[in-house]
Amino acid sequence: MDNQVCANARFHALPSPATQPVRGVVWAIHLLLPLLGLWLLLAQPHINVFWQHNASHFWLILLVAGVNVALGVLISEASRRRQDARLFLVSMVFLSSAGFFFLHGLATPKVILPTGSIGFDLGQQVGLTIASAFAFASALPLREQAAKAVLGAQHFVRGRWSGSWCSGVWCRWSRA
């Protein structure tokens, strides 16, 4: 186990952007492009197109949720094989956001439910808030004892997530 922890520590020790200027440029581009898009939409509001098609929204959100589940399961399996706690937390980012996106899609007005609901309005925000907590935890350096605790609790966390998700689906379908 100690050799694996050392190997993982070497893997995570990447050079800083100051020593690799290309990485700094890539980060800057990724940060500036969304800001430029926002500036463009605020400066030229007539190019902001409004499009609402509930059936397309339903299928698009279900597709995104499905991709998130697939990625989350693959990452979770990799974390189990590697015994990597941080990778498990990253998989939970995908899985937790997928569940709430799925519920958001199910609550699309005029597809299954006749009108919008609070689940439709708040589903994304709740899911992304929970996912951000997992993302924050995955970014923290975990000592060996904390990593063992996370790995020891992974079945409980997955089961709790699955139970919460299934009960949410049941609630959503029972209202339909």
C-alpha positions in Angstrom: 0.0 0.0 0.0 2.9 2.4 0.8 4.3 2.0 -2.7 0.9 2.7 -4.2 0.5 5.9 -2.0 4.0 7.0 -3.1 3.2 6.3 -6.7 -0.1 8.3 -6.5 1.8 11.2 -4.7 4.2 11.4 -7.6 1.4 11.2 -10.1 -0.4 14.2 -8.5 2.7 16.3 -8.2 2.4 18.3 -11.4 4.7 21.2 -12.3 3.3 24.6 -11.5 1.9 26.8 -14.4 4.8 29.2 -13.9 7.3 26.4 -15.0 5.0 25.5 -17.9 3.7 28.7 -19.5 1.5 26.7 -22.0 -0.5 25.4 -19.1 -1.0 29.0 -17.9 -2.2 30.1 -21.3 -4.6 27.2 -21.5 -6.0 28.1 -18.1 -6.4 31.7 -19.1 -8.2 30.8 -22.3 -10.6 28.5 -20.4 -11.3 31.3 -17.9 -11.7 34.1 -20.5 -13.9 32.5 -23.1 -17.0 32.2 -20.9 -16.5 35.8 -19.7 -16.2 37.0 -23.4 -19.4 35.2 -24.2 -21.2 36.8 -21.3 -19.8 40.2 -22.3 -21.0 39.7 -25.9 -24.5 38.7 -24.8 -24.7 41.7 -22.5 -23.4 44.1 -25.1 -25.5 42.7 -27.9 -28.7 41.4 -26.4 -30.4 40.9 -29.8 -28.1 37.9 -30.5 -29.4 36.1 -27.4 -31.8 33.6 -28.9 -34.7 32.3 -26.8 -35.6 28.7 -27.7 -38.1 26.6 -25.6 -39.1 23.1 -26.7 -40.0 21.0 -23.7 -39.6 17.6 -25.4 -36.1 18.5 -26.6 -35.3 19.7 -23.1 -36.5 16.4 -21.6 -34.4 14.3 -23.9 -31.3 16.5 -23.8 -31.3 16.5 -20.0 -31.8 12.7 -19.8 -29.0 12.3 -22.3 -26.6 14.5 -20.2 -27.7 12.6 -17.0 -27.0 9.3 -18.8 -23.5 10.4 -19.9 -22.8 11.6 -16.3 -23.9 8.2 -14.9 -21.7 6.3 -17.4 -18.7 8.5 -16.6 -19.4 8.3 -12.9 -19.6 4.5 -13.0 -16.4 4.2 -15.0 -14.5 6.5 -12.7 -15.9 4.8 -9.6 -14.7 1.4 -11.0 -11.3 2.9 -11.6 -11.1 4.2 -8.1 -12.1 0.8 -6.7 -9.3 -0.9 -8.7 -6.7 1.7 -7.8 -8.0 2.2 -4.2 -7.9 5.9 -4.8 -10.1 7.9 -2.5 -9.9 11.2 -4.4 -10.9 9.4 -7.6 -13.9 8.0 -5.8 -14.9 11.5 -4.7 -14.6 12.6 -8.4 -16.9 9.8 -9.4 -19.5 11.0 -6.9 -19.4 14.4 -8.5 -20.7 12.9 -11.7 -23.1 10.5 -10.1 -24.7 13.1 -7.7 -25.1 15.7 -10.5 -26.5 13.0 -12.8 -29.3 12.0 -10.4 -30.5 15.5 -9.9 -30.3 16.3 -13.6 -32.4 13.2 -14.3 -35.0 14.3 -11.8 -34.9 17.8 -13.4 -35.5 16.2 -16.8 -38.4 14.1 -15.5 -40.1 17.2 -14.1 -39.9 19.0 -17.5 -43.3 20.8 -17.8 -45.8 19.4 -20.3 -43.8 16.2 -20.9 -44.7 14.0 -17.9 -46.0 16.6 -15.5 -48.7 19.0 -16.6 -46.9 22.1 -15.2 -43.5 23.0 -13.7 -42.7 22.1 -10.1 -40.2 23.2 -7.5 -38.2 20.0 -8.4 -37.8 21.3 -11.9 -36.7 24.7 -10.7 -34.3 23.6 -7.9 -33.2 20.2 -9.1 -30.1 21.4 -11.0 -29.0 23.8 -8.2 -29.3 21.2 -5.5 -27.5 18.6 -7.6 -24.7 20.9 -8.5 -24.3 22.1 -4.9 -24.0 18.5 -3.7 -21.6 17.7 -6.6 -19.5 20.8 -5.7 -19.1 19.5 -2.1 -17.7 16.2 -3.5 -15.5 18.2 -5.9 -14.1 20.3 -3.1 -13.4 17.2 -1.0 -11.6 15.6 -4.0 -9.3 18.6 -4.4 -8.1 18.4 -0.8 -4.9 16.4 -0.1 -6.0 13.3 1.8 -3.6 11.7 4.3 -3.5 8.0 4.4 -5.9 7.7 7.3 -8.5 10.0 5.7 -8.2 8.2 2.4 -8.8 4.8 4.2 -11.9 6.3 5.8 -13.3 7.5 2.5 -12.6 4.2 0.8 -14.1 2.4 3.8 -17.3 4.5 3.5 -17.6 4.3 -0.3 -20.2 1.5 -0.2 -22.3 3.5 2.3 -22.0 6.7 0.2 -22.9 4.9 -3.0 -25.8 3.2 -1.3 -27.0 6.4 0.3 -26.8 8.2 -3.1 -28.7 5.3 -4.8 -31.4 5.3 -2.1 -31.9 9.0 -2.2 -32.0 9.0 -6.0 -34.5 6.1 -6.1 -36.8 7.7 -3.6 -36.6 11.0 -5.6 -37.6 9.1 -8.7 -40.4 7.4 -6.9 -41.6 10.8 -5.6 -41.4 12.3 -9.0 -43.3 9.5 -10.7 -45.9 9.3 -8.0 -46.8 13.0 -8.7 -47.0 12.5 -12.4 
